[in-house]
Amino acid sequence: MLSKQRQIDTKTMAHKSYEHRDVVDKLGIKPSHAVVFASEARVVDADLQQRILDRVERPLAALDEHVDVVLAVVDADSDFVEVLQRWRPRLKPTGAIWLLTAKRGQPDYVNQNELIGAGLQAGVVDNKICSISPTISAMRFVIRRRDRSG
């Protein structure tokens, strides 16, 4: 049986909203991060790209540079495993690949269970989901700690 305080805390946590947080903060983008916008199903929204570039205060990562963050918009026709496998070698040990997808009810919606399975096949694991816009959500994939080198 939960204590009365624990019950109150659980109820409060269930209703906590992160909508007030800026999407760039939700994505964990920090100044000087090496970022790539991957053109998969389509390009990352231009406004979001600019906001991220303003945050990192540097150009996009060079072709031979390891990256902190990859953002890739995927749709139902994308090969999620291939996308994750292609970008995984470019990640810094603590880097992340964000797959941006249409939310439920939107055209090209992708069931997040498909993404989770693709991550496991690609050697990465999902560890966060966030809302990008009213129509787009994102799932973050990282290299497991035990698999990180460097």
Secondary structure, DSSP 8 states (H G I E B T S, - for coil): ---HHHHHHHHHHHT---TTS-HHHHTT--TT--EEEE-SSB---HHHHHHHHHHHTS----TTS-EEEEEEE--TTS-HHHHHHHHGGGEEEEEEEEEEEE-TTSTTB--HHHHHHHHHHHT-EEEEEEE-SSSEEEEEEE--GGG---
